[in-house]
């Protein structure tokens, strides 16, 4: 949990989405598995998520490492899940305004651990940071994202 944001209550809708994702039963989770890879949301709380990413050969280049563009797509997905934890109204949505993906080490099979955190949540913006650790537990990627809050239909 990050001390830079005040703890609140995740909306009922977003709690159900996150719990369904964690259980592996939501269409959102199924979409991610098909398009991005096998993710498990291992825990979530207000302003924080933890995930396991079982990387399969669909996403690895012939030299054994992942393509950076695919990792950036995953970064957007991770930032969205973290941002969802701080939505307090069921009719709130968000869109990515800024996404920065910094690469420190190559990322490849068999797995990665992901820790995401909301560093600031205001009425209009949600700032997220996340780390992707390789199978040896070393920092491979750091993500910085800004999500713009909006209400359904706006």
Backbone as JSON Lines, residues from 0, in Angstrom:
{"i":0,"aa":"X","n":[0.84,-1.18,0.0],"ca":[0.0,0.0,0.0],"c":[0.88,1.23,0.0]}
{"i":1,"aa":"X","n":[0.5,2.2,-0.76],"ca":[1.29,3.4,-0.87],"c":[0.78,4.47,0.08]}
{"i":2,"aa":"X","n":[1.68,5.07,0.84],"ca":[1.29,6.08,1.81],"c":[0.96,7.43,1.18]}
{"i":3,"aa":"X","n":[1.21,7.61,-0.12],"ca":[0.98,8.9,-0.77],"c":[-0.47,9.12,-1.17]}
{"i":4,"aa":"X","n":[-1.31,8.12,-1.03],"ca":[-2.73,8.3,-1.33],"c":[-3.54,7.86,-0.13]}
{"i":5,"aa":"X","n":[-4.67,8.5,0.05],"ca":[-5.54,8.13,1.17],"c":[-6.32,6.88,0.82]}
{"i":6,"aa":"X","n":[-6.36,5.96,1.74],"ca":[-7.11,4.73,1.51],"c":[-8.59,5.06,1.37]}
{"i":7,"aa":"X","n":[-9.21,4.42,0.44],"ca":[-10.63,4.62,0.21],"c":[-11.29,3.28,-0.02]}
{"i":8,"aa":"X","n":[-12.43,3.33,-0.65],"ca":[-13.17,2.11,-0.91],"c":[-13.39,1.97,-2.4]}
{"i":9,"aa":"X","n":[-12.91,0.87,-2.96],"ca":[-13.1,0.59,-4.38],"c":[-14.59,0.36,-4.62]}
{"i":10,"aa":"X","n":[-15.11,0.91,-5.72],"ca":[-16.54,0.76,-6.01],"c":[-16.93,-0.7,-6.12]}
{"i":11,"aa":"X","n":[-18.22,-0.95,-5.97],"ca":[-18.72,-2.32,-6.05],"c":[-18.43,-2.92,-7.42]}
{"i":12,"aa":"X","n":[-18.67,-2.16,-8.49],"ca":[-18.42,-2.66,-9.84],"c":[-16.97,-3.05,-10.04]}
{"i":13,"aa":"X","n":[-16.06,-2.18,-9.62],"ca":[-14.64,-2.43,-9.84],"c":[-14.11,-3.52,-8.9]}
{"i":14,"aa":"X","n":[-14.69,-3.61,-7.71],"ca":[-14.34,-4.72,-6.82],"c":[-14.73,-6.04,-7.47]}
{"i":15,"aa":"X","n":[-15.92,-6.11,-8.05],"ca":[-16.36,-7.33,-8.72],"c":[-15.47,-7.65,-9.92]}
{"i":16,"aa":"X","n":[-15.08,-6.63,-10.7],"ca":[-14.19,-6.87,-11.84],"c":[-12.83,-7.4,-11.38]}
{"i":17,"aa":"X","n":[-12.27,-6.79,-10.35],"ca":[-10.97,-7.22,-9.86],"c":[-11.04,-8.61,-9.22]}
{"i":18,"aa":"X","n":[-12.08,-8.87,-8.46],"ca":[-12.24,-10.19,-7.85],"c":[-12.44,-11.26,-8.93]}
{"i":19,"aa":"X","n":[-13.22,-10.94,-9.97],"ca":[-13.41,-11.86,-11.08],"c":[-12.11,-12.11,-11.83]}
{"i":20,"aa":"X","n":[-11.32,-11.06,-12.0],"ca":[-10.02,-11.22,-12.65],"c":[-9.14,-12.12,-11.8]}
{"i":21,"aa":"X","n":[-9.13,-11.89,-10.5],"ca":[-8.31,-12.7,-9.59],"c":[-8.76,-14.16,-9.61]}
{"i":22,"aa":"X","n":[-10.04,-14.41,-9.71],"ca":[-10.56,-15.77,-9.75],"c":[-10.38,-16.42,-11.12]}
{"i":23,"aa":"X","n":[-10.07,-15.6,-12.13],"ca":[-9.89,-16.12,-13.48],"c":[-11.19,-16.35,-14.21]}
{"i":24,"aa":"X","n":[-12.28,-15.75,-13.74],"ca":[-13.59,-16.0,-14.31],"c":[-14.15,-14.85,-15.14]}
{"i":25,"aa":"X","n":[-13.5,-13.71,-15.15],"ca":[-14.07,-12.56,-15.86],"c":[-13.69,-12.59,-17.34]}
{"i":26,"aa":"X","n":[-14.56,-12.07,-18.2],"ca":[-14.22,-11.96,-19.63],"c":[-12.96,-11.09,-19.84]}
{"i":27,"aa":"X","n":[-12.74,-10.12,-18.98],"ca":[-11.56,-9.25,-19.04],"c":[-10.29,-10.09,-18.86]}
{"i":28,"aa":"X","n":[-10.31,-11.01,-17.9],"ca":[-9.18,-11.9,-17.67],"c":[-8.97,-12.82,-18.87]}
{"i":29,"aa":"X","n":[-10.05,-13.36,-19.4],"ca":[-9.96,-14.26,-20.54],"c":[-9.41,-13.53,-21.77]}
{"i":30,"aa":"X","n":[-9.84,-12.28,-21.98],"ca":[-9.32,-11.48,-23.08],"c":[-7.82,-11.29,-22.92]}
{"i":31,"aa":"X","n":[-7.37,-10.94,-21.71],"ca":[-5.94,-10.72,-21.46],"c":[-5.13,-11.98,-21.72]}
{"i":32,"aa":"X","n":[-5.65,-13.13,-21.29],"ca":[-4.94,-14.39,-21.5],"c":[-4.75,-14.68,-22.98]}
{"i":33,"aa":"X","n":[-5.77,-14.39,-23.76],"ca":[-5.7,-14.64,-25.2],"c":[-4.78,-13.66,-25.92]}
{"i":34,"aa":"X","n":[-4.89,-12.38,-25.57],"ca":[-4.18,-11.34,-26.31],"c":[-2.8,-11.01,-25.75]}
{"i":35,"aa":"X","n":[-2.62,-11.12,-24.44],"ca":[-1.39,-10.65,-23.81],"c":[-0.57,-11.74,-23.13]}
{"i":36,"aa":"X","n":[-1.22,-12.77,-22.63],"ca":[-0.51,-13.84,-21.94],"c":[-1.23,-14.27,-20.69]}
{"i":37,"aa":"X","n":[-0.68,-15.27,-20.05],"ca":[-1.3,-15.88,-18.87],"c":[-0.94,-15.09,-17.61]}
{"i":38,"aa":"X","n":[-1.92,-14.35,-17.12],"ca":[-1.74,-13.53,-15.92],"c":[-2.55,-14.09,-14.77]}
{"i":39,"aa":"X","n":[-2.01,-13.95,-13.59],"ca":[-2.76,-14.24,-12.37],"c":[-2.64,-13.0,-11.49]}
{"i":40,"aa":"X","n":[-3.78,-12.44,-11.14],"ca":[-3.81,-11.35,-10.17],"c":[-3.75,-12.03,-8.8]}
{"i":41,"aa":"X","n":[-2.59,-11.99,-8.17],"ca":[-2.41,-12.73,-6.92],"c":[-2.93,-11.99,-5.71]}
{"i":42,"aa":"X","n":[-2.92,-10.65,-5.77],"ca":[-3.53,-9.88,-4.69],"c":[-3.78,-8.47,-5.19]}
{"i":43,"aa":"X","n":[-4.78,-7.86,-4.59],"ca":[-5.04,-6.46,-4.86],"c":[-5.62,-5.82,-3.61]}
{"i":44,"aa":"X","n":[-5.36,-4.54,-3.48],"ca":[-5.88,-3.73,-2.39],"c":[-6.0,-2.31,-2.93]}
{"i":45,"aa":"X","n":[-6.52,-1.43,-2.12],"ca":[-6.63,-0.03,-2.53],"c":[-5.24,0.46,-2.96]}
{"i":46,"aa":"X","n":[-5.11,0.83,-4.23],"ca":[-3.87,1.42,-4.72],"c":[-2.74,0.46,-5.01]}
{"i":47,"aa":"X","n":[-2.99,-0.84,-5.01],"ca":[-1.88,-1.78,-5.22],"c":[-2.38,-3.09,-5.84]}
{"i":48,"aa":"X","n":[-1.52,-3.66,-6.7],"ca":[-1.78,-4.99,-7.25],"c":[-0.49,-5.79,-7.26]}
{"i":49,"aa":"X","n":[-0.63,-7.09,-7.28],"ca":[0.49,-8.0,-7.49],"c":[0.01,-9.05,-8.48]}
{"i":50,"aa":"X","n":[0.89,-9.37,-9.44],"ca":[0.52,-10.32,-10.48],"c":[1.67,-11.28,-10.76]}
{"i":51,"aa":"X","n":[1.29,-12.42,-11.31],"ca":[2.26,-13.38,-11.85],"c":[1.95,-13.48,-13.33]}
{"i":52,"aa":"X","n":[3.0,-13.45,-14.15],"ca":[2.86,-13.54,-15.59],"c":[3.63,-14.76,-16.07]}
{"i":53,"aa":"X","n":[2.93,-15.79,-16.46],"ca":[3.56,-16.99,-17.03],"c":[3.73,-16.75,-18.52]}
{"i":54,"aa":"X","n":[4.96,-16.51,-18.91],"ca":[5.27,-16.12,-20.29],"c":[5.41,-17.38,-21.14]}
{"i":55,"aa":"X","n":[4.65,-17.42,-22.23],"ca":[4.76,-18.57,-23.12],"c":[5.43,-18.16,-24.44]}
{"i":56,"aa":"X","n":[5.72,-19.15,-25.26],"ca":[6.5,-18.89,-26.46],"c":[5.78,-18.08,-27.53]}
{"i":57,"aa":"X","n":[4.49,-17.83,-27.37],"ca":[3.79,-16.97,-28.34],"c":[4.37,-15.56,-28.35]}
{"i":58,"aa":"X","n":[4.96,-15.14,-27.24],"ca":[5.37,-13.75,-27.08],"c":[6.88,-13.56,-27.03]}
{"i":59,"aa":"X","n":[7.62,-14.61,-27.36],"ca":[9.07,-14.56,-27.28],"c":[9.66,-14.62,-28.69]}
{"i":60,"aa":"X","n":[10.6,-13.75,-28.97],"ca":[11.27,-13.72,-30.27],"c":[12.25,-14.89,-30.37]}
{"i":61,"aa":"X","n":[12.77,-15.16,-31.56],"ca":[13.67,-16.3,-31.74],"c":[14.91,-16.28,-30.83]}
{"i":62,"aa":"X","n":[15.33,-15.09,-30.38],"ca":[16.51,-15.03,-29.5],"c":[16.16,-15.25,-28.03]}
{"i":63,"aa":"X","n":[14.89,-15.54,-27.73],"ca":[14.5,-15.89,-26.38],"c":[14.01,-14.75,-25.52]}
{"i":64,"aa":"X","n":[13.96,-13.54,-26.05],"ca":[13.48,-12.39,-25.26],"c":[12.18,-11.86,-25.87]}
{"i":65,"aa":"X","n":[11.47,-11.12,-25.05],"ca":[10.2,-10.55,-25.49],"c":[10.42,-9.27,-26.27]}
{"i":66,"aa":"X","n":[9.53,-9.05,-27.21],"ca":[9.49,-7.82,-28.0],"c":[9.01,-6.68,-27.1]}
{"i":67,"aa":"X","n":[9.72,-5.55,-27.13],"ca":[9.39,-4.42,-26.26],"c":[7.99,-3.89,-26.46]}
{"i":68,"aa":"X","n":[7.48,-3.93,-27.68],"ca":[6.12,-3.45,-27.94],"c":[5.08,-4.29,-27.23]}
{"i":69,"aa":"X","n":[5.31,-5.58,-27.13],"ca":[4.38,-6.44,-26.4],"c":[4.42,-6.11,-24.91]}
{"i":70,"aa":"X","n":[5.62,-5.89,-24.4],"ca":[5.75,-5.53,-22.99],"c":[5.04,-4.2,-22.72]}
{"i":71,"aa":"X","n":[5.12,-3.26,-23.66],"ca":[4.42,-1.98,-23.48],"c":[2.91,-2.18,-23.45]}
{"i":72,"aa":"X","n":[2.4,-3.08,-24.27],"ca":[0.96,-3.38,-24.23],"c":[0.58,-3.97,-22.87]}
{"i":73,"aa":"X","n":[1.42,-4.84,-22.36],"ca":[1.19,-5.41,-21.02],"c":[1.26,-4.3,-19.97]}
{"i":74,"aa":"X","n":[2.19,-3.36,-20.14],"ca":[2.32,-2.24,-19.21],"c":[1.02,-1.46,-19.11]}
{"i":75,"aa":"X","n":[0.37,-1.23,-20.24],"ca":[-0.9,-0.5,-20.25],"c":[-1.97,-1.3,-19.5]}
{"i":76,"aa":"X","n":[-1.98,-2.59,-19.68],"ca":[-2.93,-3.46,-19.0],"c":[-2.71,-3.43,-17.48]}
{"i":77,"aa":"X","n":[-1.47,-3.54,-17.07],"ca":[-1.12,-3.51,-15.65],"c":[-1.5,-2.17,-15.02]}
{"i":78,"aa":"X","n":[-1.18,-1.08,-15.72],"ca":[-1.53,0.26,-15.2],"c":[-3.04,0.4,-15.04]}
{"i":79,"aa":"X","n":[-3.79,-0.17,-15.97],"ca":[-5.24,-0.11,-15.87],"c":[-5.78,-0.87,-14.67]}
{"i":80,"aa":"X","n":[-5.24,-2.04,-14.42],"ca":[-5.69,-2.8,-13.25],"c":[-5.38,-2.07,-11.95]}
{"i":81,"aa":"X","n":[-4.19,-1.49,-11.87],"ca":[-3.83,-0.73,-10.66],"c":[-4.75,0.47,-10.49]}
{"i":82,"aa":"X","n":[-5.0,1.19,-11.59],"ca":[-5.88,2.37,-11.52],"c":[-7.29,1.98,-11.09]}
{"i":83,"aa":"X","n":[-7.75,0.84,-11.54],"ca":[-9.1,0.39,-11.2],"c":[-9.3,0.27,-9.7]}
{"i":84,"aa":"X","n":[-8.25,-0.01,-8.95],"ca":[-8.38,-0.21,-7.5],"c":[-8.8,1.05,-6.77]}
{"i":85,"aa":"X","n":[-8.58,2.22,-7.36],"ca":[-8.9,3.47,-6.67],"c":[-10.15,4.16,-7.23]}
{"i":86,"aa":"X","n":[-10.9,3.48,-8.08],"ca":[-12.15,4.05,-8.57],"c":[-13.22,3.84,-7.52]}
{"i":87,"aa":"X","n":[-13.84,4.93,-7.1],"ca":[-14.79,4.86,-6.0],"c":[-16.26,4.84,-6.44]}
{"i":88,"aa":"X","n":[-16.51,5.16,-7.69],"ca":[-17.88,5.18,-8.21],"c":[-17.99,4.14,-9.32]}
{"i":89,"aa":"X","n":[-19.09,3.39,-9.31],"ca":[-19.25,2.32,-10.3],"c":[-19.32,2.83,-11.73]}
{"i":90,"aa":"X","n":[-19.73,4.09,-11.92],"ca":[-19.8,4.62,-13.29],"c":[-18.5,5.29,-13.75]}
{"i":91,"aa":"X","n":[-17.45,5.19,-12.94],"ca":[-16.15,5.75,-13.34],"c":[-15.44,4.81,-14.3]}
{"i":92,"aa":"X","n":[-14.76,5.41,-15.25],"ca":[-13.9,4.7,-16.19],"c":[-12.61,5.51,-16.27]}
{"i":93,"aa":"X","n":[-11.67,5.06,-17.1],"ca":[-10.42,5.79,-17.27],"c":[-9.86,5.48,-18.64]}
{"i":94,"aa":"X","n":[-8.96,6.33,-19.09],"ca":[-8.24,6.13,-20.34],"c":[-6.8,6.51,-20.1]}
{"i":95,"aa":"X","n":[-5.89,5.8,-20.75],"ca":[-4.47,6.09,-20.6],"c":[-4.15,7.39,-21.31]}
{"i":96,"aa":"X","n":[-3.52,8.29,-20.58],"ca":[-3.08,9.56,-21.12],"c":[-1.59,9.55,-21.41]}
{"i":97,"aa":"X","n":[-0.86,8.84,-20.58],"ca":[0.6,8.77,-20.74],"c":[1.06,7.4,-20.29]}
{"i":98,"aa":"X","n":[1.99,6.82,-21.05],"ca":[2.55,5.53,-20.7],"c":[4.03,5.55,-21.05]}
{"i":99,"aa":"X","n":[4.84,5.31,-20.04],"ca":[6.29,5.26,-20.21],"c":[6.76,3.89,-19.74]}
{"i":100,"aa":"X","n":[7.5,3.22,-20.6],"ca":[7.99,1.88,-20.29],"c":[9.51,1.9,-20.37]}
{"i":101,"aa":"X","n":[10.17,1.7,-19.25],"ca":[11.64,1.73,-19.18],"c":[12.17,0.31,-19.03]}
{"i":102,"aa":"X","n":[13.07,-0.06,-19.92],"ca":[13.63,-1.41,-19.96],"c":[15.01,-1.42,-19.33]}
{"i":103,"aa":"X","n":[15.22,-2.33,-18.38],"ca":[16.51,-2.46,-17.71],"c":[17.21,-3.76,-18.08]}
{"i":104,"aa":"X","n":[16.44,-4.82,-18.24],"ca":[16.98,-6.14,-18.58],"c":[16.01,-6.8,-19.56]}
{"i":105,"aa":"X","n":[16.52,-7.72,-20.37],"ca":[15.6,-8.48,-21.23],"c":[14.64,-9.31,-20.38]}
{"i":106,"aa":"X","n":[13.48,-9.53,-20.93],"ca":[12.46,-10.32,-20.25],"c":[12.13,-11.51,-21.14]}
{"i":107,"aa":"X","n":[12.11,-12.68,-20.56],"ca":[11.79,-13.89,-21.31],"c":[11.09,-14.9,-20.44]}
{"i":108,"aa":"X","n":[10.95,-16.1,-20.98],"ca":[10.29,-17.18,-20.25],"c":[11.14,-17.58,-19.05]}
{"i":109,"aa":"X","n":[10.58,-18.15,-18.03],"ca":[9.23,-18.7,-17.99],"c":[8.21,-17.79,-17.31]}
{"i":110,"aa":"X","n":[8.65,-16.83,-16.48],"ca":[7.66,-16.04,-15.76],"c":[8.23,-14.7,-15.34]}
{"i":111,"aa":"X","n":[7.31,-13.84,-14.91],"ca":[7.67,-12.54,-14.36],"c":[6.7,-12.23,-13.22]}
{"i":112,"aa":"X","n":[7.19,-11.46,-12.27],"ca":[6.34,-10.97,-11.18],"c":[6.1,-9.49,-11.42]}
{"i":113,"aa":"X","n":[4.91,-9.04,-11.12],"ca":[4.53,-7.64,-11.36],"c":[3.99,-7.06,-10.07]}
{"i":114,"aa":"X","n":[4.49,-5.9,-9.71],"ca":[3.99,-5.14,-8.56],"c":[3.59,-3.76,-9.05]}
{"i":115,"aa":"X","n":[2.32,-3.42,-8.91],"ca":[1.83,-2.12,-9.35],"c":[1.3,-1.32,-8.19]}
{"i":116,"aa":"X","n":[1.44,0.01,-8.27],"ca":[0.98,0.88,-7.19],"c":[0.51,2.22,-7.74]}
{"i":117,"aa":"X","n":[-0.53,2.72,-7.16],"ca":[-1.01,4.07,-7.48],"c":[-0.22,5.02,-6.61]}
{"i":118,"aa":"X","n":[0.45,5.98,-7.23],"ca":[1.26,6.93,-6.46],"c":[0.51,8.22,-6.18]}
{"i":119,"aa":"X","n":[-0.52,8.49,-6.97],"ca":[-1.35,9.67,-6.72],"c":[-2.69,9.47,-7.41]}
{"i":120,"aa":"X","n":[-3.75,9.82,-6.71],"ca":[-5.09,9.75,-7.29],"c":[-5.82,11.03,-6.96]}
{"i":121,"aa":"X","n":[-6.12,11.81,-7.99],"ca":[-6.89,13.04,-7.8],"c":[-8.26,12.84,-8.44]}
{"i":122,"aa":"X","n":[-9.05,13.9,-8.47],"ca":[-10.37,13.78,-9.08],"c":[-10.31,13.5,-10.57]}
{"i":123,"aa":"X","n":[-9.22,13.91,-11.23],"ca":[-9.17,13.75,-12.68],"c":[-8.05,12.83,-13.18]}
{"i":124,"aa":"X","n":[-7.0,12.63,-12.38],"ca":[-5.86,11.85,-12.84],"c":[-5.48,10.76,-11.83]}
{"i":125,"aa":"X","n":[-5.01,9.64,-12.36],"ca":[-4.48,8.56,-11.53],"c":[-3.07,8.26,-12.05]}
{"i":126,"aa":"X","n":[-2.08,8.4,-11.17],"ca":[-0.69,8.11,-11.52],"c":[-0.33,6.73,-10.99]}
{"i":127,"aa":"X","n":[0.27,5.92,-11.87],"ca":[0.6,4.53,-11.53],"c":[2.07,4.28,-11.84]}
{"i":128,"aa":"X","n":[2.7,3.51,-10.98],"ca":[4.03,2.95,-11.24],"c":[3.91,1.44,-11.09]}
{"i":129,"aa":"X","n":[4.71,0.72,-11.85],"ca":[4.74,-0.74,-11.71],"c":[6.11,-1.26,-12.09]}
{"i":130,"aa":"X","n":[6.49,-2.33,-11.45],"ca":[7.76,-3.01,-11.75],"c":[7.46,-4.41,-12.25]}
{"i":131,"aa":"X","n":[8.18,-4.8,-13.29],"ca":[8.13,-6.18,-13.78],"c":[9.49,-6.79,-13.48]}
{"i":132,"aa":"X","n":[9.48,-7.84,-12.68],"ca":[10.7,-8.52,-12.27],"c":[10.85,-9.81,-13.07]}
{"i":133,"aa":"X","n":[12.07,-10.1,-13.51],"ca":[12.3,-11.32,-14.28],"c":[12.26,-12.55,-13.36]}
{"i":134,"aa":"X","n":[12.49,-13.71,-13.94],"ca":[12.41,-14.96,-13.17],"c":[13.44,-15.03,-12.05]}
{"i":135,"aa":"X","n":[14.51,-14.24,-12.15],"ca":[15.53,-14.2,-11.1],"c":[15.23,-13.14,-10.05]}
{"i":136,"aa":"X","n":[14.07,-12.46,-10.18],"ca":[13.68,-11.45,-9.22],"c":[14.34,-10.1,-9.43]}
{"i":137,"aa":"X","n":[14.96,-9.9,-10.58],"ca":[15.63,-8.62,-10.87],"c":[14.72,-7.73,-11.7]}
{"i":138,"aa":"X","n":[14.83,-6.42,-11.46],"ca":[14.01,-5.46,-12.18],"c":[14.32,-5.51,-13.67]}
{"i":139,"aa":"X","n":[13.31,-5.81,-14.46],"ca":[13.45,-5.84,-15.91],"c":[12.81,-4.62,-16.55]}
{"i":140,"aa":"X","n":[11.66,-4.19,-16.01],"ca":[10.9,-3.09,-16.6],"c":[10.27,-2.27,-15.5]}
{"i":141,"aa":"X","n":[10.29,-0.96,-15.65],"ca":[9.54,-0.07,-14.76],"c":[8.58,0.74,-15.62]}
{"i":142,"aa":"X","n":[7.36,0.82,-15.14],"ca":[6.28,1.48,-15.87],"c":[5.85,2.73,-15.11]}
{"i":143,"aa":"X","n":[5.61,3.8,-15.85],"ca":[4.99,5.01,-15.32],"c":[3.79,5.3,-16.21]}
{"i":144,"aa":"X","n":[2.64,5.52,-15.61],"ca":[1.44,5.78,-16.41],"c":[0.57,6.83,-15.74]}
{"i":145,"aa":"X","n":[-0.17,7.53,-16.57],"ca":[-1.2,8.46,-16.1],"c":[-2.5,8.05,-16.75]}
{"i":146,"aa":"X","n":[-3.5,7.87,-15.91],"ca":[-4.85,7.53,-16.39],"c":[-5.75,8.73,-16.12]}
{"i":147,"aa":"X","n":[-6.59,9.06,-17.09],"ca":[-7.55,10.16,-16.93],"c":[-8.88,9.55,-16.54]}
{"i":148,"aa":"X","n":[-9.41,10.02,-15.42],"ca":[-10.71,9.55,-14.96],"c":[-11.81,10.18,-15.8]}
{"i":149,"aa":"X","n":[-12.87,9.41,-15.99],"ca":[-14.06,9.95,-16.67],"c":[-15.26,9.15,-16.21]}
{"i":150,"aa":"X","n":[-16.44,9.71,-16.4],"ca":[-17.66,9.0,-16.09],"c":[-18.19,8.31,-17.34]}
{"i":151,"aa":"X","n":[-18.95,7.26,-17.16],"ca":[-19.55,6.55,-18.28],"c":[-20.24,7.55,-19.19]}
{"i":152,"aa":"X","n":[-19.97,7.42,-20.48],"ca":[-20.62,8.3,-21.46],"c":[-19.92,9.62,-21.69]}
{"i":153,"aa":"X","n":[-18.86,9.91,-20.95],"ca":[-18.19,11.19,-21.17],"c":[-16.88,11.0,-21.88]}
